[in-house]
Amino acid sequence: MRFQSRPRSCSRPEPRALARLRVLAPLGALALAAFLAGCAGRPDGFLLPVEAPAEGASRVDVLVATTRASLGAAPGEMFSGERAYGLAFADVAVSIPPGDVQWPASAKADPAHEFAALGVRRLEGGQAAGVFHERLRRTRHRSVLLFVHGYNTRFDEAVFRLAQIAHDAKAPAVPVLFTWPSRGRLLAYAYDRESANFSRDALESVLRSFADDPATAEITILAHSMGNWVTLEALRQMSIRNGRISPKIRSVMLAAPDVDIDVFRRQIEAIGEKRPPFMLFVSQDDKALALSRRLWGSTARLGAIDPEQEPLRSQLQRARVQVIDLTNQSSSDSLNHGKFAGSPDVARLIGGKLASGQTLSSSHVGLGESLGLVATGAAGAMGRAASIAVTAPAAIVDRRAREGLADQVEDLRGHVQDTVSHAVTPPGRR
């Protein structure tokens, strides 16, 4: 596979165009090298139910509210990454085997070693409300744990991720997944970002429905990565619409948020004083957020701040934002972007607070999702090529990162060809 450019006789490239070509060529070569190194196709259909769980396996029942479309979803996929107007609901029973747990390697999961679906069903709106009400009524403290996933996440991956979080935290709460239309591709950052914006009204509606249910005593929100953006926007809208956030929303946890710190200040101001405690998990050595900051050309990302630096420290205290600094905590994620989800201490903190009925006032996250943030601002071929080039070395050791490369290289090739053609053509001839 080779990039083709216009013949040399067409025109004399300008110096700037030549510079762009010199940068694009090695990046494109790296992307193609990663592809030729053996990118495996990304398995589909993890939600095909198995016949029986493994002996000693745990079961987690996950209720789902989503703005994803079901039309065009593959068997066992249930919902795709495309957008739907209106909310859909589902109920998924997940089996988690004892010991070390793996993500399914194929559509036919091995329940002895991997996450597996025991049952999958679609729910109508009224039916979903009834199931939610009954489960909540039987739950200690009548608590809800609502999880909002990040970018580059397919539907089945989001379900398994919440199941693992609920299992690890041993939280006596009803786990509910709000999943928005992420395409689950490393270079679909722009689409995913707009899908998050597309879904903020729906998330606000879900939160309002939970709060209106008389069985609900308290709601805890857990957001990760890009999920922080849609969460903060939904809370901001709720506060503006109703004059405050529902008092049943007792805690909001923001894990590794890829949110501009100045934008976060404005969001907090709009939410107002009548808001629940916010708990922020940060890591100053989060390499994905460091690269995101450079690519955005903006101020610090919220998930990578130094919480002791003034005046930020005092501002966060006044806003009642408690910061948990995970900088010195070790991580199996080489980019240090998934520390929150992989921390047993954090899981015990969440589970302990929910078990005692206290508010939080005081991951399996694959390297693929962590690396996904390098595509921030990748509207042009430069961003697209850079994200693949940076991801490629990690693809050797991380299956989720490797899977995302295969379906992106062709998109990169076409985009670079267009950019090269545009770059070598003088403005007067375009």
RODO-2510 file (C-alpha; in nm, 4 decimals, decimal comma):
residues 430
     n   res          X          Y          Z
     1     m     0,0000     0,0000     0,0000
     2     r     0,1497     0,3334    -0,1010
     3     f     0,0425     0,6954    -0,0919
     4     q     0,0137     0,8622    -0,4305
     5     s     0,0661     1,2344    -0,4846
     6     r     0,0198     1,4610    -0,7841
     7     p     0,2924     1,4525    -1,0532
     8     r     0,5790     1,6908    -0,9910
     9     s     0,4968     1,8846    -1,3085
    10     c     0,1550     1,9842    -1,1768
    11     s     0,2885     2,2741    -0,9717
    12     r     0,5698     2,3696    -0,7448
    13     p     0,4740     2,2948    -0,3857
    14     e     0,4978     2,5778    -0,1406
    15     p     0,7452     2,5387     0,1492
    16     r     0,4611     2,4923     0,3987
    17     a     0,3072     2,2158     0,1922
    18     l     0,6421     2,0397     0,1678
    19     a     0,6817     2,0595     0,5429
    20     r     0,3404     1,9008     0,5911
    21     l     0,4282     1,6212     0,3529
    22     r     0,7560     1,5515     0,5321
    23     v     0,5656     1,5104     0,8591
    24     l     0,2787     1,3073     0,7170
    25     a     0,4974     1,0562     0,5353
    26     p     0,6700     0,9009     0,8392
    27     l     0,3464     0,9047     1,0404
    28     g     0,1622     0,7277     0,7632
    29     a     0,4453     0,4752     0,7370
    30     l     0,4201     0,4042     1,1089
    31     a     0,0470     0,3519     1,0799
    32     l     0,0874     0,1094     0,7928
    33     a     0,3674    -0,0721     0,9734
    34     a     0,1372    -0,1227     1,2705
    35     f    -0,1301    -0,2554     1,0388
    36     l     0,1068    -0,4971     0,8676
    37     a     0,2390    -0,6110     1,2074
    38     g    -0,0772    -0,8097     1,2509
    39     c    -0,3827    -0,6147     1,3583
    40     a    -0,6548    -0,8603     1,4426
    41     g    -1,0156    -0,7899     1,3571
    42     r    -1,2181    -0,6659     1,6548
    43     p    -1,4528    -0,9430     1,7747
    44     d    -1,8246    -0,8652     1,7791
    45     g    -2,1258    -1,0017     1,9588
    46     f    -2,0053    -1,0556     2,3154
    47     l    -2,3643    -1,0481     2,4433
    48     l    -2,4673    -1,3864     2,3041
    49     p    -2,5885    -1,5624     2,6231
    50     v    -2,3995    -1,8677     2,7455
    51     e    -2,5854    -2,1773     2,8630
    52     a    -2,4632    -2,1676     3,2230
    53     p    -2,2188    -1,9724     3,4420
    54     a    -1,9014    -2,1249     3,5794
    55     e    -1,8998    -2,2737     3,9267
    56     g    -1,8500    -2,0028     4,1872
    57     a    -1,9201    -1,7218     3,9393
    58     s    -2,0826    -1,3956     4,0506
    59     r    -2,3843    -1,2460     3,8807
    60     v    -2,4393    -0,8747     3,8236
    61     d    -2,7678    -0,7514     3,6745
    62     v    -2,7141    -0,4302     3,4780
    63     l    -3,0015    -0,2054     3,3776
    64     v    -2,9286     0,0010     3,0667
    65     a    -3,0563     0,3317     2,9304
    66     t    -2,9103     0,4286     2,5956
    67     t    -2,9252     0,6707     2,3052
    68     r    -2,7639     0,4117     2,0787
    69     a    -2,9506     0,2692     1,7803
    70     s    -3,0395    -0,0985     1,7635
    71     l    -3,0926    -0,0930     1,3862
    72     g    -2,7941    -0,2488     1,2154
    73     a    -2,6516    -0,4033     1,5316
    74     a    -2,4886    -0,7422     1,4786
    75     p    -2,6184    -1,0544     1,6563
    76     g    -2,5011    -1,0429     2,0153
    77     e    -2,4208    -0,6721     1,9866
    78     m    -2,7705    -0,5436     2,0739
    79     f    -2,6894    -0,1741     2,0141
    80     s    -2,4500    -0,0176     1,7657
    81     g    -2,2499     0,3049     1,7811
    82     e    -2,5033     0,4979     1,5735
    83     r    -2,7415     0,7542     1,7219
    84     a    -3,1101     0,7032     1,7958
    85     y    -3,3672     0,9714     1,8685
    86     g    -3,5210     0,8681     2,1974
    87     l    -3,4136     0,6394     2,4777
    88     a    -3,3994     0,2602     2,4654
    89     f    -3,3701     0,0275     2,7634
    90     a    -3,2265    -0,3168     2,8321
    91     d    -3,1504    -0,5620     3,1103
    92     v    -2,8281    -0,7649     3,0924
    93     a    -2,7231    -1,0351     3,3391
    94     v    -2,3418    -1,0691     3,3494
    95     s    -2,1435    -1,3652     3,4815
    96     i    -1,8054    -1,2899     3,6397
    97     p    -1,5953    -1,6018     3,7108
    98     p    -1,3811    -1,6326     4,0247
    99     g    -1,0103    -1,5538     4,0085
   100     d    -0,8464    -1,3670     3,7229
   101     v    -1,1061    -1,2491     3,4725
   102     q    -1,0450    -1,1880     3,1034
   103     w    -1,2391    -0,9976     2,8417
   104     p    -1,3927    -1,2348     2,5857
   105     a    -1,1575    -1,3289     2,3053
   106     s    -1,4422    -1,4221     2,0726
   107     a    -1,8184    -1,3938     2,0461
   108     k    -1,8522    -1,7309     2,2188
   109     a    -1,7349    -1,6413     2,5690
   110     d    -1,5816    -1,8952     2,8047
   111     p    -1,7687    -1,8406     3,1340
   112     a    -1,4942    -2,0182     3,3297
   113     h    -1,2418    -1,7448     3,2527
   114     e    -1,4207    -1,4561     3,0803
   115     f    -1,7050    -1,2130     3,1269
   116     a    -2,0177    -1,3663     2,9792
   117     a    -2,3807    -1,2711     2,9309
   118     l    -2,6334    -1,4962     3,1061
   119     g    -2,9398    -1,3175     2,9742
   120     v    -3,0167    -1,0190     2,7534
   121     r    -3,3549    -0,8556     2,7002
   122     r    -3,4942    -0,5321     2,5624
   123     l    -3,7302    -0,3367     2,7861
   124     e    -3,9992    -0,0852     2,6998
   125     g    -4,0008     0,2425     2,8914
   126     g    -4,2742     0,1490     3,1384
   127     q    -4,1334    -0,2000     3,1834
   128     a    -3,7854    -0,0603     3,2525
   129     a    -3,9273     0,1741     3,5170
   130     g    -4,1006    -0,1192     3,6846
   131     v    -3,7885    -0,3363     3,6899
   132     f    -3,5843    -0,0468     3,8258
   133     h    -3,8397     0,0254     4,0985
   134     e    -3,8575    -0,3368     4,2184
   135     r    -3,4810    -0,3867     4,2278
   136     l    -3,4319    -0,0600     4,4078
   137     r    -3,6997    -0,1425     4,6632
   138     r    -3,5117    -0,4631     4,7545
   139     t    -3,1723    -0,2921     4,7765
   140     r    -3,0172    -0,1763     5,1015
   141     h    -3,0278     0,2036     5,1352
   142     r    -3,2239     0,2105     4,8051
   143     s    -2,9143     0,3359     4,6251
   144     v    -2,8412     0,3733     4,2543
   145     l    -2,4933     0,3571     4,1021
   146     l    -2,5124     0,5204     3,7587
   147     f    -2,2086     0,4742     3,5340
   148     v    -2,1322     0,6874     3,2276
   149     h    -1,8523     0,5390     3,0165
   150     g    -1,5844     0,7101     2,8113
   151     y    -1,4854     0,7389     2,4482
   152     n    -1,3995     0,4451     2,2200
   153     t    -1,6400     0,2121     2,3997
   154     r    -1,8825    -0,0310     2,2394
   155     f    -2,2088    -0,1292     2,4022
   156     d    -2,0971    -0,4723     2,5214
   157     e    -1,7728    -0,3300     2,6590
   158     a    -1,9624    -0,0673     2,8586
   159     v    -2,1896    -0,3343     3,0093
   160     f    -1,8978    -0,5538     3,1179
   161     r    -1,7088    -0,2541     3,2538
   162     l    -1,9928    -0,1526     3,4850
   163     a    -2,0421    -0,5146     3,5909
   164     q    -1,6784    -0,5312     3,6955
   165     i    -1,6937    -0,1985     3,8812
   166     a    -2,0060    -0,3068     4,0721
   167     h    -1,8513    -0,6459     4,1474
   168     d    -1,5171    -0,5043     4,2642
   169     a    -1,6787    -0,2365     4,4796
   170     k    -1,9250    -0,4880     4,6270
   171     a    -2,1659    -0,1960     4,6287
   172     p    -2,5175    -0,2620     4,7592
   173     a    -2,6695    -0,0447     4,4894
   174     v    -2,8623    -0,0978     4,1678
   175     p    -2,6050    -0,0673     3,8842
   176     v    -2,7390     0,1327     3,5909
   177     l    -2,5458     0,2039     3,2726
   178     f    -2,6105     0,5165     3,0715
   179     t    -2,4442     0,4492     2,7388
   180     w    -2,4199     0,7015     2,4593
   181     p    -2,3355     0,6333     2,0909
   182     s    -1,9626     0,5751     2,0853
   183     r    -1,8451     0,3986     1,7710
   184     g    -1,5700     0,2177     1,9581
   185     r    -1,2969     0,3369     1,7220
   186     l    -0,9753     0,5099     1,8163
   187     l    -1,0070     0,7763     1,5478
   188     a    -1,3784     0,8436     1,5935
   189     y    -1,3085     1,1017     1,8632
   190     a    -1,4947     1,3831     1,6883
   191     y    -1,8016     1,1651     1,6305
   192     d    -1,7938     1,0428     1,9906
   193     r    -1,7617     1,3963     2,1257
   194     e    -2,0678     1,5074     1,9320
   195     s    -2,2517     1,1935     2,0422
   196     a    -2,1841     1,2918     2,4024
   197     n    -2,3345     1,6338     2,3337
   198     f    -2,6247     1,4645     2,1546
   199     s    -2,6979     1,2568     2,4676
   200     r    -2,6910     1,5142     2,7472
   201     d    -3,0683     1,5797     2,7359
   202     a    -3,1326     1,2062     2,7575
   203     l    -2,9031     1,1683     3,0592
   204     e    -3,0806     1,4555     3,2304
   205     s    -3,4123     1,2811     3,1605
   206     v    -3,2865     0,9535     3,3091
   207     l    -3,1627     1,1276     3,6234
   208     r    -3,4928     1,3076     3,6609
   209     s    -3,6850     0,9788     3,6293
   210     f    -3,4685     0,8159     3,8948
   211     a    -3,5196     1,1088     4,1297
   212     d    -3,8975     1,1027     4,0739
   213     d    -3,9238     0,7357     4,1749
   214     p    -4,0337     0,7256     4,5414
   215     a    -3,8211     0,4152     4,5972
   216     t    -3,5026     0,6098     4,5254
   217     a    -3,3187     0,7304     4,8335
   218     e    -2,9880     0,8321     4,6774
   219     i    -2,8089     0,8391     4,3442
   220     t    -2,4329     0,8159     4,2956
   221     i    -2,2925     0,9084     3,9541
   222     l    -1,9628     0,7665     3,8332
   223     a    -1,8224     0,9069     3,5070
   224     h    -1,4999     0,8221     3,3293
   225     s    -1,3054     0,9862     3,0477
   226     m    -1,5386     1,1576     2,7988
   227     g    -1,8328     1,0471     3,0096
   228     n    -1,7448     1,3347     3,2414
   229     w    -1,8377     1,5839     2,9715
   230     v    -2,1905     1,4520     2,9128
   231     t    -2,2388     1,4148     3,2909
   232     l    -2,1380     1,7711     3,3739
   233     e    -2,3479     1,9081     3,0898
   234     a    -2,6548     1,7107     3,2010
   235     l    -2,6152     1,8334     3,5603
   236     r    -2,5669     2,1892     3,4403
   237     q    -2,8870     2,1685     3,2373
   238     m    -3,0797     2,0169     3,5274
   239     s    -2,9713     2,2965     3,7586
   240     i    -3,0598     2,5691     3,5086
   241     r    -3,3967     2,4098     3,4305
   242     n    -3,5015     2,3347     3,7886
   243     g    -3,3003     2,5845     3,9929
   244     r    -3,0920     2,3075     4,1483
   245     i    -2,9762     1,9500     4,1071
   246     s    -3,2121     1,6947     4,2582
   247     p    -3,1222     1,6431     4,6267
   248     k    -3,1379     1,2664     4,5668
   249     i    -2,8159     1,2951     4,3656
   250     r    -2,5896     1,2604     4,6670
   251     s    -2,2462     1,2114     4,5096
   252     v    -2,0746     1,2738     4,1752
   253     m    -1,7438     1,1023     4,0965
   254     l    -1,5338     1,2326     3,8081
   255     a    -1,2556     0,9933     3,7079
   256     a    -0,9749     1,1146     3,4793
   257     p    -1,1952     1,3779     3,3123
   258     d    -1,0746     1,5097     2,9793
   259     v    -1,2351     1,8468     3,0469
   260     d    -1,0717     2,1870     3,0189
   261     i    -1,0247     2,3279     3,3693
   262     d    -1,1671     2,6684     3,2704
   263     v    -1,4750     2,5048     3,1194
   264     f    -1,5188     2,3035     3,4397
   265     r    -1,5161     2,6246     3,6449
   266     r    -1,7973     2,7646     3,4304
   267     q    -1,9959     2,4420     3,4566
   268     i    -1,9665     2,4430     3,8372
   269     e    -2,0772     2,8066     3,8484
   270     a    -2,3809     2,7292     3,6315
   271     i    -2,4730     2,4295     3,8476
   272     g    -2,4812     2,6622     4,1477
   273     e    -2,4361     2,6262     4,5206
   274     k    -2,7149     2,3724     4,5688
   275     r    -2,5153     2,0815     4,4396
   276     p    -2,3961     1,7485     4,5788
   277     p    -2,0334     1,6850     4,6795
   278     f    -1,8036     1,6203     4,3854
   279     m    -1,5137     1,3764     4,4118
   280     l    -1,2412     1,4177     4,1505
   281     f    -0,9818     1,1483     4,0758
   282     v    -0,6660     1,2904     3,9186
   283     s    -0,3198     1,1738     3,8255
   284     q    -0,0505     1,4216     3,7277
   285     d     0,1356     1,1512     3,5358
   286     d    -0,1645     1,0784     3,3125
   287     k     0,0138     1,0739     2,9783
   288     a    -0,3028     1,0533     2,7726
   289     l    -0,4339     1,3762     2,9270
   290     a    -0,0942     1,5421     2,8850
   291     l    -0,1050     1,4707     2,5136
   292     s    -0,4679     1,5755     2,4997
   293     r    -0,3711     1,9112     2,6454
   294     r    -0,1036     1,9654     2,3823
   295     l    -0,3315     1,8672     2,0959
   296     w    -0,6153     2,0861     2,2188
   297     g    -0,3740     2,3748     2,2736
   298     s    -0,5652     2,4551     2,5904
   299     t    -0,5117     2,4879     2,9627
   300     a    -0,4699     2,1881     3,1911
   301     r    -0,7145     1,9012     3,1628
   302     l    -0,9143     1,8516     3,4797
   303     g    -0,7993     1,4933     3,5326
   304     a    -0,4298     1,5846     3,5404
   305     i    -0,4189     1,8906     3,7681
   306     d    -0,1895     1,9432     4,0663
   307     p    -0,4475     1,9697     4,3466
   308     e    -0,2001     2,1470     4,5778
   309     q    -0,1308     2,4324     4,3400
   310     e    -0,2821     2,7683     4,4277
   311     p    -0,5209     2,9267     4,3529
   312     l    -0,6677     2,6008     4,2182
   313     r    -0,6514     2,4315     4,5583
   314     s    -0,8578     2,7010     4,7282
   315     q    -1,1012     2,7224     4,4378
   316     l    -1,1726     2,3493     4,4549
   317     q    -1,2197     2,3672     4,8309
   318     r    -1,4687     2,6519     4,7998
   319     a    -1,6559     2,4561     4,5346
   320     r    -1,6641     2,1519     4,7679
   321     v    -1,4740     1,9383     4,5191
   322     q    -1,2736     1,6735     4,7001
   323     v    -0,9669     1,5591     4,5077
   324     i    -0,8166     1,2114     4,5300
   325     d    -0,4642     1,2289     4,3892
   326     l    -0,3583     0,8949     4,2409
   327     t    -0,0268     1,0236     4,1049
   328     n     0,1855     0,8069     4,3334
   329     q    -0,0259     0,4976     4,2840
   330     s     0,1155     0,2312     4,0543
   331     s    -0,0804     0,1241     3,7506
   332     s    -0,0717    -0,1556     3,4965
   333     d    -0,1744     0,1053     3,2387
   334     s     0,1433     0,2492     3,0899
   335     l    -0,0344     0,5798     3,0229
   336     n    -0,1674     0,6033     3,3821
   337     h    -0,5093     0,7018     3,2525
   338     g    -0,6983     0,4067     3,4011
   339     k    -0,5731     0,4191     3,7600
   340     f    -0,9164     0,4838     3,9051
   341     a    -1,0831     0,1755     3,7595
   342     g    -0,7925    -0,0520     3,8458
   343     s    -0,7457     0,0572     4,2066
   344     p    -0,8633    -0,1846     4,4787
   345     d    -0,8413     0,0991     4,7311
   346     v    -1,0779     0,3152     4,5270
   347     a    -1,3174     0,0220     4,4797
   348     r    -1,3233    -0,0330     4,8568
   349     l    -1,3817     0,3384     4,9098
   350     i    -1,6855     0,3389     4,6817
   351     g    -1,8272     0,0129     4,8146
   352     g    -1,7698     0,1070     5,1773
   353     k    -1,9440     0,4421     5,1441
   354     l    -2,2427     0,2947     4,9614
   355     a    -2,2681     0,0063     5,2090
   356     s    -2,2852     0,2475     5,5021
   357     g    -2,5251     0,4836     5,3275
   358     q    -2,2774     0,7734     5,3373
   359     t    -2,2230     1,0272     5,0651
   360     l    -1,8864     1,0512     4,8966
   361     s    -1,8008     1,3889     5,0375
   362     s    -1,4714     1,3265     5,1952
   363     s    -1,0778    -0,0815     3,5101
   364     h    -1,0948    -0,2787     3,3428
   365     v    -1,0041     0,0189     3,1301
   366     g    -0,8087    -0,1105     2,8388
   367     l    -0,5021     0,0694     2,7165
   368     g    -0,6933     0,1080     2,3911
   369     e    -0,9368     0,3509     2,5509
   370     s    -0,6565     0,5313     2,7315
   371     l    -0,4722     0,5780     2,4056
   372     g    -0,7909     0,6947     2,2438
   373     l    -0,7501     1,0371     2,3968
   374     v    -0,4503     1,1065     2,1762
   375     a    -0,6986     1,1558     1,8938
   376     t    -0,8273     1,4703     2,0647
   377     g    -0,8598     1,7476     1,8125
   378     a    -0,7821     1,5095     1,5267
   379     a    -0,9954     1,6864     1,2708
   380     g    -0,7194     1,6699     1,0119
   381     a    -0,4817     1,4094     0,8795
   382     m    -0,2075     1,5284     1,1161
   383     g    -0,4160     1,4356     1,4200
   384     r    -0,5308     1,1096     1,2676
   385     a    -0,1809     0,9990     1,1740
   386     a    -0,0350     1,1031     1,5095
   387     s    -0,2909     0,9046     1,7040
   388     i    -0,2188     0,5854     1,5116
   389     a     0,1558     0,6364     1,5299
   390     v     0,1476     0,6814     1,9055
   391     t    -0,0883     0,3874     1,9505
   392     a     0,1066     0,1455     1,7332
   393     p     0,3827     0,0440     1,9820
   394     a     0,1258    -0,0345     2,2517
   395     a    -0,0774    -0,2458     2,0113
   396     i     0,1810    -0,5208     2,0498
   397     v     0,0921    -0,5695     2,4156
   398     d    -0,2647    -0,4453     2,4384
   399     r    -0,5361    -0,6278     2,2471
   400     r    -0,7944    -0,3509     2,2720
   401     a    -0,5544    -0,0957     2,1302
   402     r    -0,4516    -0,3364     1,8538
   403     e    -0,8110    -0,4106     1,7588
   404     g    -0,8826    -0,0434     1,7016
   405     l    -0,6081    -0,0012     1,4454
   406     a    -0,7295    -0,2307     1,1704
   407     d    -1,0448    -0,0378     1,0907
   408     q    -0,8686     0,3002     1,1015
   409     v    -0,5746     0,2632     0,8646
   410     e    -0,7858     0,2734     0,5482
   411     d    -0,9591     0,5878     0,6754
   412     l    -0,6187     0,7426     0,7404
   413     r    -0,4931     0,6511     0,3929
   414     g    -0,7837     0,8208     0,2186
   415     h    -0,7626     1,1256     0,4429
   416     v    -0,3892     1,1690     0,3860
   417     q    -0,4320     1,1331     0,0101
   418     d    -0,6851     1,4157     0,0152
   419     t    -0,4578     1,6276     0,2327
   420     v    -0,1529     1,5641     0,0120
   421     s    -0,3504     1,6562    -0,2995
   422     h    -0,4690     1,9747    -0,1327
   423     a    -0,1233     2,0617    -0,0001
   424     v     0,0605     2,0452    -0,3324
   425     t    -0,1999     2,2436    -0,5260
   426     p    -0,1480     2,6231    -0,5137
   427     p    -0,4387     2,8266    -0,3706
   428     g    -0,5178     2,9787    -0,7101
   429     r    -0,5823     2,6347    -0,8652
   430     r    -0,8000     2,4855    -0,5882
***
